[in-house]
């Protein structure tokens, strides 16, 4: 079993829909949780960054972390065709290996106009 | 430059050939990382440099993989005697420090025939 599990989709929604993306993890040492967006033939770019449990909102994006359930989510409101991309969750711990990101497989999202 | 650059963007190699992949990090970024992203998977950590020192090479799949950053700036990932299973996108990322945000390059897509 991988340390980070993410449903690869694909997920197809109409423009304006609310999108929910999720990851589960098994390593309780993870303290920092990130969502990256990766367009085709591009490198990942950081969308959201959360420390420990709680919610964080940035425009149309909301990240949630529930450490007790080892479950993280990304919500996209009023989705746009430009949101079509692969969304990767990533996490890291603290201490000696705090630089090492562990990624999920990524979920391919298509927003249809 | 404005971001992390990688060259070549695409590389086709015959099985058994040696390849060298280059990464130019963001100027002033002390930390540099290499990741391997297989088709349909998330990036997986290969190795980490702080300046010219390679502090972690635990993710390198075999001794055919070698990375260097001799002057603490540009880095090269070398793969000797390439195998078909080496086919993947190789991503380079850099950051100000080991636990700061990692900025990714566009990747080099390696195909081994």
Backbone of each chain as ProteinMPNN parsed JSONL, in Angstrom:
{"seq_chain_A": "XXXXXXXXXXXXXXXXXXXXXXXXXXXXXXXXXXXXXXXXXXXXXXXXXXXXXXXXXXXXXXXXXXXXXXXXXXXXXXXXXXXXXXXXXXXXXXXXXXXXXXXXXXXXXXXXX", "coords_chain_A": {"N_chain_A": [[0.844, -1.189, 0.0], [0.548, 2.185, -0.889], [1.987, 5.164, 0.591], [0.483, 7.447, 0.205], [-2.705, 7.783, -1.047], [-4.657, 8.359, -3.901], [-7.485, 8.953, -5.819], [-7.359, 8.369, -9.201], [-9.18, 9.232, -11.072], [-10.545, 9.473, -14.411], [-12.078, 12.739, -13.837], [-14.903, 14.414, -14.818], [-16.597, 17.398, -15.238], [-19.283, 19.828, -15.493], [-18.91, 23.277, -16.459], [-18.816, 25.615, -13.807], [-19.506, 23.873, -11.792], [-19.085, 22.445, -8.473], [-16.113, 21.08, -7.386], [-14.685, 18.243, -5.864], [-11.792, 16.973, -4.533], [-9.728, 14.357, -3.317], [-7.478, 12.884, -0.905], [-5.992, 10.158, 0.84], [-3.865, 9.139, 3.529], [-1.172, 7.29, 5.086], [0.98, 7.695, 6.747], [1.616, 8.933, 9.799], [3.431, 10.856, 10.428], [3.374, 12.895, 8.634], [2.991, 16.355, 8.292], [2.69, 18.631, 6.838], [0.737, 19.725, 4.163], [-0.061, 19.718, 0.788], [-1.431, 20.938, -2.289], [-0.963, 20.487, -5.667], [-1.127, 21.734, -9.012], [-1.067, 20.427, -12.236], [-0.564, 21.089, -15.478], [-0.909, 19.694, -18.785], [2.113, 18.44, -20.08], [3.633, 20.121, -18.509], [5.391, 21.261, -15.528], [4.538, 20.538, -12.056], [2.657, 22.998, -10.2], [2.422, 24.886, -7.233], [-0.608, 25.085, -5.474], [-2.097, 25.192, -3.034], [-1.319, 25.245, 0.442], [-1.025, 23.755, 3.507], [-0.691, 23.605, 7.016], [-0.796, 21.076, 9.366], [-3.985, 20.199, 10.895], [-7.15, 21.505, 9.675], [-8.781, 24.21, 7.871], [-8.227, 25.993, 4.812], [-8.616, 28.805, 2.799], [-8.551, 30.115, -0.495], [-9.479, 32.268, -2.668], [-11.326, 30.704, -5.131], [-10.658, 28.245, -4.203], [-10.507, 25.761, -1.649], [-8.807, 24.188, 0.901], [-8.8, 21.313, 2.928], [-7.84, 19.655, 5.895], [-7.857, 16.723, 7.719], [-6.444, 15.382, 10.202], [-6.972, 13.399, 12.045], [-8.412, 11.511, 10.686], [-6.709, 11.052, 8.661], [-6.959, 12.308, 6.118], [-7.3, 14.363, 3.326], [-8.613, 17.171, 1.527], [-9.476, 18.959, -1.454], [-11.378, 21.612, -2.537], [-12.987, 23.012, -5.304], [-14.633, 25.808, -6.254], [-17.201, 27.058, -8.463], [-16.148, 26.051, -10.952], [-13.901, 26.348, -13.723], [-13.186, 26.099, -17.277], [-10.449, 26.506, -17.541], [-9.463, 25.348, -15.289], [-9.022, 22.758, -15.882], [-6.914, 20.105, -15.549], [-4.3, 18.064, -14.091], [-4.528, 17.224, -10.722], [-2.507, 17.093, -7.961], [-1.983, 15.713, -4.8], [0.257, 16.349, -2.104], [2.621, 15.671, 0.484], [4.57, 16.216, 3.45], [6.886, 15.543, 6.128], [8.208, 16.597, 9.316], [11.395, 17.459, 10.732], [14.296, 15.448, 10.024], [13.874, 14.596, 7.297], [12.44, 16.631, 6.114], [12.293, 17.877, 3.697], [11.441, 16.226, 1.737], [9.025, 15.483, -0.557], [6.055, 13.597, -0.696], [3.986, 12.309, -3.064], [0.568, 11.914, -4.227], [-1.077, 9.92, -6.798], [-2.339, 11.644, -8.515], [-5.211, 13.346, -9.834], [-7.037, 13.486, -12.735], [-8.698, 16.17, -14.018], [-11.391, 17.409, -15.897], [-13.022, 20.235, -17.005], [-15.906, 21.046, -18.486], [-17.006, 23.359, -20.954]], "CA_chain_A": [[0.0, 0.0, 0.0], [1.331, 3.415, -0.953], [1.798, 6.074, 1.72], [-0.541, 8.425, -0.163], [-3.63, 7.238, -2.033], [-5.466, 9.387, -4.55], [-8.272, 8.425, -6.923], [-6.835, 8.999, -10.416], [-10.241, 9.694, -11.957], [-10.709, 10.908, -14.605], [-13.251, 13.411, -13.349], [-15.39, 15.352, -15.821], [-17.695, 18.171, -14.663], [-19.653, 21.003, -16.294], [-18.463, 24.575, -15.966], [-19.613, 26.136, -12.707], [-19.709, 22.846, -10.766], [-18.153, 22.348, -7.341], [-15.288, 19.882, -7.531], [-14.075, 17.749, -4.626], [-10.674, 16.07, -4.765], [-9.378, 13.816, -2.006], [-6.363, 11.959, -0.709], [-5.794, 9.578, 2.16], [-2.466, 8.813, 3.753], [-0.981, 6.346, 6.193], [2.11, 8.092, 7.583], [1.182, 9.947, 10.762], [4.477, 11.879, 10.557], [3.113, 14.004, 7.714], [2.469, 17.53, 8.98], [2.46, 19.688, 5.851], [-0.087, 19.148, 3.117], [-0.065, 20.602, -0.365], [-2.076, 20.582, -3.548], [-0.306, 21.003, -6.862], [-1.838, 21.612, -10.274], [-0.12, 20.124, -13.311], [-1.104, 21.094, -16.821], [-0.253, 18.734, -19.66], [3.474, 18.764, -20.537], [4.225, 21.142, -17.636], [5.702, 20.813, -14.184], [3.53, 20.883, -11.043], [2.743, 24.306, -9.555], [1.766, 24.85, -5.928], [-1.896, 25.774, -5.361], [-2.492, 25.401, -1.648], [-0.328, 24.733, 1.397], [-1.662, 23.762, 4.83], [0.048, 22.943, 8.091], [-1.612, 20.348, 10.337], [-5.414, 20.109, 10.591], [-7.885, 22.748, 9.516], [-9.2, 24.659, 6.546], [-7.587, 27.19, 4.261], [-9.345, 29.233, 1.616], [-7.853, 31.075, -1.354], [-10.332, 32.485, -3.834], [-12.285, 29.619, -5.389], [-10.079, 26.993, -3.709], [-10.481, 25.51, -0.207], [-8.124, 22.955, 1.29], [-9.161, 20.821, 4.257], [-7.002, 18.567, 6.406], [-8.358, 16.042, 8.9], [-5.363, 14.468, 10.573], [-7.483, 12.254, 12.806], [-8.844, 10.528, 9.698], [-5.653, 10.982, 7.644], [-7.757, 12.573, 4.926], [-7.241, 15.758, 2.921], [-9.501, 17.48, 0.418], [-9.415, 20.236, -2.148], [-12.642, 21.961, -3.163], [-12.93, 24.087, -6.286], [-15.974, 26.351, -6.504], [-17.388, 27.747, -9.75], [-15.04, 25.547, -11.763], [-13.735, 26.948, -15.046], [-12.422, 25.234, -18.2], [-9.011, 26.678, -17.298], [-9.083, 24.487, -14.163], [-8.755, 21.411, -16.398], [-5.515, 19.775, -15.279], [-4.14, 17.002, -13.096], [-4.331, 17.758, -9.373], [-1.683, 16.195, -7.168], [-1.76, 16.037, -3.398], [1.62, 16.06, -1.677], [2.781, 15.865, 1.903], [5.895, 15.992, 3.998], [6.927, 15.571, 7.581], [9.134, 17.541, 9.928], [12.616, 16.775, 11.117], [15.396, 15.208, 9.099], [13.503, 14.464, 5.881], [11.325, 17.565, 5.915], [12.33, 18.41, 2.341], [11.026, 15.177, 0.806], [7.6, 15.462, -0.83], [5.434, 12.354, -1.134], [2.834, 12.687, -3.88], [-0.418, 10.974, -4.712], [-1.005, 9.641, -8.233], [-2.929, 12.724, -9.298], [-6.555, 13.187, -10.383], [-7.218, 14.256, -13.969], [-9.974, 16.888, -14.012], [-11.795, 18.139, -17.088], [-14.19, 21.087, -16.82], [-16.478, 21.235, -19.823], [-17.738, 24.634, -21.09]], "C_chain_A": [[0.883, 1.244, 0.0], [1.016, 4.282, 0.258], [0.672, 7.064, 1.457], [-1.397, 7.828, -1.279], [-4.509, 8.354, -2.585], [-6.192, 8.748, -5.724], [-7.847, 9.119, -8.214], [-7.892, 9.54, -11.354], [-10.247, 8.886, -13.253], [-12.048, 11.44, -14.11], [-13.648, 14.473, -14.372], [-16.623, 16.064, -15.261], [-18.067, 19.309, -15.602], [-19.119, 22.27, -15.654], [-19.404, 25.073, -14.877], [-19.836, 25.142, -11.576], [-18.721, 23.021, -9.619], [-17.424, 21.005, -7.464], [-14.685, 19.519, -6.175], [-13.016, 16.716, -4.985], [-10.142, 15.623, -3.411], [-8.134, 12.952, -2.053], [-6.435, 11.391, 0.694], [-4.321, 9.223, 2.3], [-2.321, 7.937, 4.98], [0.098, 6.79, 7.165], [1.714, 9.225, 8.519], [2.234, 11.041, 10.97], [4.248, 13.062, 9.62], [2.446, 15.152, 8.46], [2.099, 18.655, 8.009], [1.786, 19.052, 4.64], [-0.26, 20.169, 1.993], [-0.925, 20.044, -1.488], [-1.327, 21.286, -4.678], [-1.238, 20.812, -8.051], [-0.786, 21.384, -11.352], [-0.855, 20.102, -14.642], [-0.289, 20.131, -17.686], [1.101, 19.269, -20.146], [4.126, 19.888, -19.723], [4.599, 20.517, -16.302], [4.598, 21.193, -13.212], [3.76, 22.296, -10.499], [1.904, 24.274, -8.281], [0.503, 25.7, -5.934], [-2.191, 26.175, -3.921], [-1.499, 24.682, -0.742], [-0.93, 24.859, 2.784], [-0.777, 23.042, 5.824], [-0.949, 22.338, 9.067], [-3.087, 20.373, 9.942], [-6.035, 21.477, 10.418], [-8.211, 23.031, 8.078], [-8.384, 25.863, 6.124], [-8.286, 27.537, 2.967], [-8.514, 30.241, 0.831], [-8.681, 31.216, -2.626], [-11.336, 31.357, -3.986], [-11.83, 28.282, -4.796], [-10.123, 26.931, -2.177], [-9.804, 24.173, 0.031], [-8.527, 22.598, 2.708], [-8.232, 19.676, 4.629], [-7.664, 18.025, 7.658], [-7.322, 15.004, 9.289], [-5.869, 13.254, 11.327], [-7.94, 11.132, 11.872], [-7.789, 10.292, 8.632], [-6.273, 11.18, 6.254], [-7.635, 14.048, 4.601], [-8.104, 15.953, 1.687], [-9.151, 18.821, -0.188], [-10.761, 20.452, -2.817], [-12.4, 23.124, -4.124], [-14.357, 24.538, -6.549], [-16.014, 27.019, -7.872], [-16.271, 27.335, -10.72], [-15.092, 26.126, -13.182], [-12.99, 25.981, -15.965], [-10.913, 25.334, -17.985], [-8.522, 25.885, -16.078], [-8.77, 23.061, -14.627], [-7.262, 21.111, -16.324], [-5.492, 18.519, -14.415], [-3.819, 17.648, -11.756], [-3.64, 16.705, -8.519], [-1.695, 16.644, -5.709], [-0.32, 15.644, -3.055], [1.728, 16.347, -0.195], [4.233, 15.647, 2.304], [5.839, 16.096, 5.515], [7.797, 16.705, 8.087], [10.408, 16.774, 10.257], [13.543, 16.518, 9.949], [15.04, 15.158, 7.632], [12.408, 15.454, 5.504], [11.313, 18.203, 4.54], [11.637, 17.469, 1.356], [9.511, 15.176, 0.646], [7.169, 14.063, -1.268], [4.123, 12.699, -1.815], [1.84, 11.548, -4.018], [-0.253, 10.811, -6.22], [-1.469, 10.811, -9.085], [-4.31, 12.355, -9.797], [-6.683, 14.085, -11.598], [-8.618, 14.846, -13.994], [-10.194, 17.577, -15.35], [-13.052, 18.928, -16.76], [-14.692, 21.466, -18.201], [-17.279, 22.533, -19.918], [-19.194, 24.39, -21.454]], "O_chain_A": [[1.833, 1.351, 0.775], [-0.047, 4.17, 0.87], [-0.02, 7.477, 2.388], [-0.883, 7.421, -2.32], [-5.033, 9.181, -1.839], [-5.568, 8.07, -6.541], [-7.961, 10.34, -8.316], [-7.57, 10.228, -12.323], [-9.971, 7.687, -13.201], [-13.02, 10.696, -13.98], [-12.839, 15.323, -14.747], [-17.584, 15.412, -14.854], [-17.249, 19.717, -16.426], [-18.904, 22.321, -14.443], [-20.624, 24.97, -14.999], [-20.307, 25.526, -10.505], [-17.672, 23.649, -9.765], [-18.041, 19.952, -7.624], [-14.232, 20.392, -5.435], [-13.299, 15.718, -5.648], [-10.105, 16.409, -2.464], [-7.785, 12.373, -3.082], [-6.886, 12.06, 1.624], [-3.62, 9.031, 1.307], [-3.227, 7.848, 5.809], [0.135, 6.311, 8.299], [1.501, 10.353, 8.075], [1.954, 12.047, 11.621], [4.859, 14.117, 9.793], [1.461, 14.953, 9.171], [1.288, 19.523, 8.333], [2.197, 17.996, 4.157], [-0.568, 21.336, 2.237], [-1.115, 18.834, -1.609], [-1.095, 22.495, -4.648], [-2.028, 19.869, -8.101], [0.246, 22.054, -11.384], [-1.666, 19.213, -14.904], [0.853, 19.797, -17.371], [1.204, 20.419, -20.572], [5.064, 20.531, -20.193], [4.187, 19.402, -15.98], [3.799, 22.081, -13.508], [4.899, 22.738, -10.352], [0.813, 23.706, -8.257], [0.52, 26.864, -6.334], [-2.492, 27.332, -3.627], [-0.921, 23.659, -1.107], [-1.306, 25.955, 3.198], [-0.189, 22.004, 5.52], [-1.851, 23.029, 9.541], [-3.404, 20.552, 8.766], [-5.534, 22.476, 10.933], [-7.961, 22.221, 7.186], [-7.914, 26.645, 6.95], [-8.523, 26.667, 2.13], [-7.858, 31.107, 1.409], [-8.594, 30.394, -3.538], [-12.113, 31.085, -3.07], [-12.555, 27.292, -4.885], [-9.82, 27.91, -1.496], [-10.176, 23.158, -0.558], [-8.591, 23.461, 3.584], [-7.883, 18.84, 3.795], [-7.997, 18.788, 8.564], [-7.32, 13.887, 8.772], [-5.261, 12.186, 11.258], [-7.866, 9.954, 12.22], [-7.958, 9.417, 7.782], [-6.132, 10.348, 5.358], [-7.836, 14.898, 5.469], [-8.306, 15.028, 0.901], [-8.603, 19.701, 0.476], [-11.237, 19.6, -3.568], [-11.705, 24.086, -3.799], [-15.191, 23.758, -7.008], [-14.993, 27.486, -8.377], [-15.544, 28.183, -11.238], [-16.159, 26.356, -13.75], [-12.241, 25.131, -15.484], [-10.183, 24.371, -18.218], [-7.317, 25.763, -15.856], [-8.299, 22.245, -13.833], [-6.45, 21.784, -16.96], [-6.539, 17.98, -14.056], [-2.946, 18.512, -11.665], [-4.122, 15.582, -8.373], [-1.449, 17.813, -5.413], [0.242, 14.721, -3.646], [0.995, 17.186, 0.328], [5.007, 14.993, 1.606], [4.904, 16.644, 6.099], [8.082, 17.657, 7.36], [10.469, 15.559, 10.071], [13.57, 17.289, 8.99], [15.812, 15.624, 6.795], [11.55, 15.153, 4.675], [10.417, 18.992, 4.237], [11.284, 17.883, 0.251], [8.788, 14.9, 1.602], [7.822, 13.427, -2.095], [3.246, 13.315, -1.208], [2.203, 10.374, -3.939], [0.586, 11.463, -6.842], [-1.051, 10.958, -10.233], [-4.565, 11.202, -10.143], [-6.467, 15.294, -11.514], [-9.608, 14.114, -13.991], [-9.301, 18.244, -15.872], [-14.039, 18.361, -16.29], [-13.997, 22.118, -18.979], [-18.134, 22.793, -19.072], [-19.96, 25.341, -21.609]]}, "seq_chain_B": "XXXXXXXXXXXXXXXXXXXXXXXXXXXXXXXXXXXXXXXXXXXXXXXXXXXXXXXXXXXXXXXXXXXXXXXXXXXXXXXXXXXXXXXXXXXXXXXXXXXXXXXXXXXXXXXXX", "coords_chain_B": {"N_chain_B": [[17.081, 33.269, -14.619], [13.459, 33.326, -15.008], [12.223, 31.098, -14.01], [12.528, 27.566, -13.168], [14.497, 25.818, -15.427], [14.755, 23.167, -17.821], [16.635, 20.875, -19.758], [17.351, 18.387, -22.306], [13.95, 18.986, -23.481], [12.663, 16.779, -24.469], [13.731, 13.453, -24.887], [14.909, 10.773, -26.7], [16.118, 7.585, -26.375], [18.096, 4.783, -27.231], [17.918, 1.521, -25.882], [20.375, 0.872, -23.511], [21.97, 3.04, -24.057], [23.681, 5.951, -22.761], [22.414, 8.777, -20.983], [22.107, 12.316, -20.377], [20.653, 14.683, -18.346], [19.7, 18.021, -17.926], [19.44, 20.598, -15.442], [18.52, 23.876, -14.7], [18.36, 25.784, -11.976], [16.279, 28.177, -10.143], [17.813, 31.3, -9.758], [19.873, 31.725, -6.947], [18.598, 29.872, -5.386], [19.107, 27.519, -2.963], [18.543, 24.86, -2.502], [18.023, 21.854, -4.338], [16.172, 19.525, -6.201], [15.503, 16.288, -7.583], [12.978, 14.526, -9.274], [11.139, 11.632, -10.321], [8.664, 10.966, -12.669], [6.519, 8.637, -13.548], [4.356, 7.462, -16.193], [1.051, 8.383, -15.637], [1.376, 8.494, -12.918], [2.239, 9.997, -9.72], [4.893, 12.38, -9.014], [8.022, 10.992, -7.933], [10.404, 11.082, -5.411], [13.86, 11.468, -6.055], [16.527, 12.526, -5.492], [18.413, 14.904, -3.478], [19.954, 18.057, -3.247], [21.928, 20.315, -1.373], [23.209, 23.311, -1.972], [26.28, 22.425, -3.354], [26.419, 19.953, -2.27], [25.355, 16.634, -2.162], [22.873, 15.556, -0.347], [20.986, 13.609, 0.023], [20.368, 10.666, -1.544], [18.626, 8.661, -1.653], [16.425, 7.917, -3.167], [17.224, 7.199, -5.701], [16.937, 4.854, -8.277], [18.764, 2.836, -9.005], [22.269, 1.95, -9.276], [22.854, 2.878, -11.727], [21.993, 5.389, -12.0], [22.961, 8.712, -11.565], [23.697, 11.786, -10.025], [24.721, 15.199, -10.105], [25.968, 18.355, -8.9], [28.046, 20.385, -9.29], [28.928, 23.095, -8.88], [27.092, 24.147, -7.275], [24.923, 25.195, -8.573], [23.756, 24.729, -11.53], [22.478, 21.495, -12.288], [23.035, 18.062, -13.133], [21.491, 15.126, -14.166], [22.385, 11.901, -14.656], [21.947, 8.984, -16.523], [22.989, 5.801, -16.888], [23.44, 3.228, -19.325], [20.687, 2.89, -20.266], [17.408, 1.6, -19.577], [14.217, 0.174, -20.545], [12.4, 0.563, -18.5], [13.211, 2.932, -17.449], [11.942, 4.925, -18.753], [10.218, 7.884, -18.459], [9.027, 11.004, -17.049], [11.358, 13.327, -16.031], [11.648, 15.404, -13.399], [12.838, 18.492, -12.213], [13.306, 20.431, -9.316], [13.544, 23.472, -7.437], [14.383, 25.296, -4.436], [14.37, 27.926, -1.949], [15.254, 27.136, 0.539], [15.611, 24.028, 2.374], [13.046, 23.324, 3.322], [11.329, 25.061, 2.166], [8.933, 26.334, -0.289], [8.826, 24.325, -3.177], [9.776, 24.864, -6.456], [8.919, 23.793, -9.602], [10.444, 22.609, -12.621], [9.698, 22.225, -16.197], [10.199, 19.619, -16.861], [11.892, 16.734, -18.263], [11.086, 14.601, -20.8], [11.766, 11.334, -21.046], [12.209, 8.741, -23.276], [12.8, 5.402, -23.678], [13.79, 3.176, -26.056]], "CA_chain_B": [[15.825, 33.225, -15.361], [12.244, 33.495, -14.23], [11.809, 29.855, -13.371], [13.431, 26.432, -13.349], [14.493, 25.333, -16.802], [15.328, 21.847, -18.002], [16.917, 20.528, -21.152], [16.358, 18.703, -23.326], [12.561, 18.743, -23.061], [12.344, 15.419, -24.893], [14.922, 12.681, -25.212], [14.672, 9.384, -27.071], [17.368, 6.845, -26.289], [18.032, 3.338, -27.441], [18.282, 0.78, -24.69], [21.812, 0.705, -23.362], [22.654, 4.326, -24.204], [23.771, 6.84, -21.609], [21.777, 10.079, -21.206], [22.374, 13.354, -19.377], [19.544, 15.63, -18.273], [20.211, 19.222, -17.268], [18.491, 21.445, -14.712], [18.956, 25.214, -14.278], [17.405, 26.209, -10.94], [16.088, 29.607, -9.966], [19.017, 31.895, -9.208], [19.837, 31.958, -5.502], [17.986, 28.743, -4.676], [20.139, 26.671, -2.382], [18.13, 23.454, -2.543], [17.64, 21.344, -5.652], [15.602, 18.187, -6.088], [15.099, 15.563, -8.787], [11.873, 13.588, -9.116], [10.794, 10.828, -11.496], [7.208, 10.825, -12.776], [6.103, 7.646, -14.546], [3.071, 7.76, -16.821], [-0.11, 8.142, -14.793], [1.772, 8.456, -11.506], [2.758, 11.236, -9.166], [6.359, 12.429, -8.945], [8.674, 10.276, -6.838], [11.679, 11.692, -5.034], [15.095, 10.761, -6.403], [17.718, 12.989, -4.803], [18.359, 16.274, -2.949], [21.213, 18.796, -3.076], [21.997, 21.625, -0.734], [24.391, 23.825, -2.69], [26.899, 21.379, -4.18], [26.431, 18.69, -1.527], [24.218, 15.726, -2.359], [22.581, 15.139, 1.023], [20.077, 12.459, 0.053], [20.2, 10.019, -2.844], [17.939, 7.426, -1.307], [15.402, 7.583, -4.149], [17.786, 6.77, -6.987], [16.492, 3.466, -8.413], [19.874, 1.885, -9.129], [23.571, 2.623, -9.412], [22.974, 3.449, -13.07], [21.565, 6.781, -11.882], [23.978, 9.527, -10.897], [23.394, 13.21, -10.142], [25.767, 16.079, -9.6], [25.726, 19.804, -8.897], [29.424, 20.686, -8.877], [29.174, 24.471, -8.438], [25.964, 24.581, -6.469], [23.88, 25.844, -9.374], [23.235, 23.769, -12.511], [22.597, 20.08, -11.913], [22.879, 17.081, -14.201], [21.113, 13.758, -13.814], [22.907, 11.001, -15.687], [21.481, 7.602, -16.463], [23.859, 4.954, -17.711], [22.879, 1.951, -19.833], [19.252, 3.067, -20.06], [16.488, 0.474, -19.73], [12.868, 0.63, -20.88], [11.703, 1.012, -17.287], [13.645, 4.292, -17.114], [11.077, 5.872, -19.472], [9.45, 8.678, -17.498], [9.368, 12.425, -17.041], [12.271, 13.652, -14.939], [11.361, 16.766, -12.957], [13.769, 19.152, -11.313], [12.682, 21.497, -8.525], [14.479, 24.183, -6.567], [13.759, 26.089, -3.38], [15.29, 28.781, -1.194], [15.8, 26.299, 1.585], [15.16, 22.637, 2.284], [11.629, 23.132, 3.621], [10.549, 26.098, 1.501], [8.189, 25.902, -1.466], [9.616, 23.819, -4.284], [9.333, 25.307, -7.775], [9.259, 22.742, -10.539], [10.651, 22.845, -14.039], [8.725, 21.549, -17.07], [10.525, 18.208, -16.975], [12.432, 16.107, -19.469], [10.396, 13.329, -21.071], [12.715, 10.347, -21.573], [11.648, 7.512, -23.832], [13.849, 4.425, -23.997], [13.231, 2.206, -27.009]], "C_chain_B": [[14.639, 33.303, -14.419], [11.862, 32.237, -13.484], [12.869, 28.793, -13.552], [13.348, 25.987, -14.806], [15.21, 23.996, -16.878], [15.569, 21.597, -19.479], [17.576, 19.16, -21.211], [14.947, 18.505, -22.792], [12.129, 17.325, -23.389], [13.643, 14.727, -25.282], [14.495, 11.257, -25.539], [16.025, 8.687, -27.079], [17.116, 5.381, -26.629], [18.484, 2.662, -26.161], [19.783, 0.569, -24.653], [22.614, 1.993, -23.509], [22.71, 5.065, -22.883], [23.085, 8.161, -21.961], [22.15, 11.019, -20.071], [21.278, 14.398, -19.476], [19.995, 16.816, -17.424], [19.094, 19.988, -16.584], [19.171, 22.759, -14.352], [17.964, 25.724, -13.246], [17.211, 27.723, -10.955], [17.325, 30.174, -9.267], [18.867, 32.153, -7.709], [19.201, 30.836, -4.708], [19.067, 27.753, -4.264], [19.823, 25.182, -2.597], [17.658, 23.064, -3.935], [17.259, 19.88, -5.51], [15.377, 17.609, -7.48], [13.989, 14.582, -8.404], [11.684, 12.835, -10.433], [9.278, 10.662, -11.524], [6.9, 9.855, -13.916], [4.717, 8.004, -15.057], [1.915, 7.414, -15.885], [0.182, 8.08, -13.311], [2.159, 9.851, -11.031], [4.279, 11.218, -9.161], [6.88, 11.648, -7.746], [10.083, 10.84, -6.651], [12.856, 10.818, -5.461], [16.258, 11.19, -5.525], [17.598, 14.468, -4.452], [19.771, 16.82, -2.788], [20.974, 20.037, -2.234], [23.314, 22.235, -1.184], [24.999, 22.689, -3.513], [26.868, 20.005, -3.509], [25.156, 17.878, -1.787], [23.913, 15.097, -1.003], [21.683, 13.907, 1.094], [19.971, 11.92, -1.363], [19.436, 8.714, -2.687], [16.906, 6.992, -2.341], [15.936, 7.125, -5.493], [17.544, 5.274, -7.144], [17.627, 2.436, -8.47], [21.164, 2.666, -9.269], [23.819, 3.083, -10.843], [22.611, 4.938, -13.064], [22.589, 7.544, -11.048], [23.612, 10.991, -11.087], [24.531, 14.017, -9.555], [25.34, 17.528, -9.723], [27.036, 20.464, -8.459], [29.667, 22.107, -8.361], [27.975, 25.02, -7.666], [24.897, 25.322, -7.234], [23.263, 24.806, -10.304], [23.468, 22.346, -12.006], [22.386, 19.209, -13.142], [22.509, 15.738, -13.605], [21.561, 12.863, -14.964], [22.363, 9.598, -15.457], [22.34, 6.793, -17.428], [23.088, 3.708, -18.143], [21.359, 1.932, -19.644], [18.475, 1.789, -20.361], [15.094, 1.024, -20.017], [12.136, 1.156, -19.643], [12.148, 2.4, -16.826], [12.78, 5.347, -17.822], [10.144, 6.56, -18.481], [9.73, 10.151, -17.782], [10.237, 12.674, -15.815], [12.114, 15.147, -14.618], [12.46, 17.257, -12.033], [12.997, 20.236, -10.576], [13.761, 22.196, -7.719], [13.709, 24.985, -5.531], [14.822, 26.889, -2.648], [16.006, 27.987, -0.119], [15.132, 24.947, 1.561], [13.674, 22.456, 2.525], [10.756, 24.248, 3.052], [9.817, 25.518, 0.293], [9.136, 25.465, -2.576], [8.973, 24.266, -5.599], [9.843, 24.308, -8.803], [9.531, 23.279, -11.939], [9.654, 22.059, -14.862], [9.001, 20.065, -17.252], [11.197, 17.845, -18.292], [11.727, 14.762, -19.637], [11.384, 12.398, -21.742], [11.957, 9.117, -22.044], [12.799, 6.604, -24.228], [13.237, 3.327, -24.857], [13.946, 0.864, -26.906]], "O_chain_B": [[14.792, 33.34, -13.198], [11.237, 32.31, -12.426], [13.969, 29.071, -14.028], [12.258, 25.802, -15.347], [16.138, 23.721, -16.117], [14.809, 22.048, -20.336], [18.288, 18.784, -20.28], [14.778, 17.901, -21.732], [11.321, 16.735, -22.671], [14.524, 15.314, -25.909], [13.803, 10.611, -24.751], [16.967, 9.153, -27.72], [16.054, 4.83, -26.342], [19.338, 3.181, -25.443], [20.389, 0.142, -25.636], [23.787, 2.047, -23.14], [21.89, 4.835, -21.994], [23.163, 8.615, -23.102], [22.463, 10.59, -18.961], [21.006, 14.932, -20.551], [20.585, 16.651, -16.357], [17.961, 20.032, -17.063], [20.258, 22.767, -13.774], [16.835, 26.066, -13.599], [17.889, 28.446, -11.684], [17.821, 29.594, -8.301], [17.873, 32.722, -7.26], [19.257, 30.843, -3.478], [19.823, 27.233, -5.084], [20.714, 24.367, -2.838], [16.986, 23.834, -4.621], [17.912, 19.106, -4.811], [15.096, 18.337, -8.431], [14.047, 13.911, -7.374], [12.023, 13.331, -11.507], [8.674, 10.266, -10.527], [7.005, 10.204, -15.092], [3.99, 8.765, -14.418], [1.816, 6.287, -15.399], [-0.668, 7.659, -12.526], [2.377, 10.761, -11.831], [4.888, 10.156, -9.291], [6.264, 11.64, -6.681], [10.833, 11.039, -7.606], [12.855, 9.603, -5.261], [16.906, 10.359, -4.888], [16.797, 15.195, -5.039], [20.662, 16.147, -2.269], [19.955, 20.716, -2.366], [24.392, 21.753, -0.834], [24.292, 22.054, -4.296], [27.252, 19.008, -4.12], [24.04, 18.377, -1.649], [24.628, 14.196, -0.564], [21.631, 13.237, 2.126], [19.539, 12.626, -2.274], [19.582, 7.788, -3.485], [16.545, 5.816, -2.389], [15.158, 6.7, -6.346], [17.898, 4.496, -6.258], [17.461, 1.298, -8.031], [21.154, 3.893, -9.368], [24.885, 3.622, -11.141], [22.895, 5.654, -14.024], [23.021, 7.094, -9.987], [23.254, 11.399, -12.192], [25.216, 13.579, -8.631], [24.478, 17.882, -10.527], [27.111, 21.037, -7.372], [30.521, 22.308, -7.498], [27.873, 26.225, -7.439], [24.058, 26.0, -6.641], [22.349, 24.083, -9.908], [24.489, 22.036, -11.393], [21.657, 19.572, -14.065], [23.138, 15.27, -12.656], [21.155, 13.058, -16.11], [22.33, 9.102, -14.331], [22.4, 7.077, -18.625], [22.216, 3.209, -17.431], [20.819, 1.07, -18.951], [18.821, 1.015, -21.253], [14.819, 2.197, -19.765], [11.343, 2.093, -19.74], [11.545, 2.981, -15.924], [12.882, 6.534, -17.515], [9.385, 5.91, -17.763], [10.551, 10.496, -18.631], [9.89, 12.28, -14.702], [12.404, 16.017, -15.439], [12.948, 16.518, -11.177], [12.127, 20.885, -11.157], [14.77, 21.591, -7.359], [12.537, 25.311, -5.721], [16.012, 26.579, -2.712], [17.207, 28.147, 0.101], [14.183, 24.737, 0.805], [13.082, 21.521, 1.985], [9.584, 24.368, 3.41], [10.043, 24.374, -0.099], [10.118, 26.144, -2.877], [7.778, 24.066, -5.818], [11.036, 24.014, -8.867], [8.934, 24.262, -12.378], [8.848, 21.308, -14.312], [8.144, 19.329, -17.74], [11.081, 18.555, -19.291], [11.76, 13.907, -18.753], [11.797, 12.637, -22.877], [11.168, 8.531, -21.302], [13.665, 6.987, -25.015], [12.298, 2.643, -24.449], [13.609, -0.072, -27.632]]}, "name": "protein", "num_of_chains": 2, "seq": "XXXXXXXXXXXXXXXXXXXXXXXXXXXXXXXXXXXXXXXXXXXXXXXXXXXXXXXXXXXXXXXXXXXXXXXXXXXXXXXXXXXXXXXXXXXXXXXXXXXXXXXXXXXXXXXXXXXXXXXXXXXXXXXXXXXXXXXXXXXXXXXXXXXXXXXXXXXXXXXXXXXXXXXXXXXXXXXXXXXXXXXXXXXXXXXXXXXXXXXXXXXXXXXXXXXXXXXXXXXXXXXXXX"}
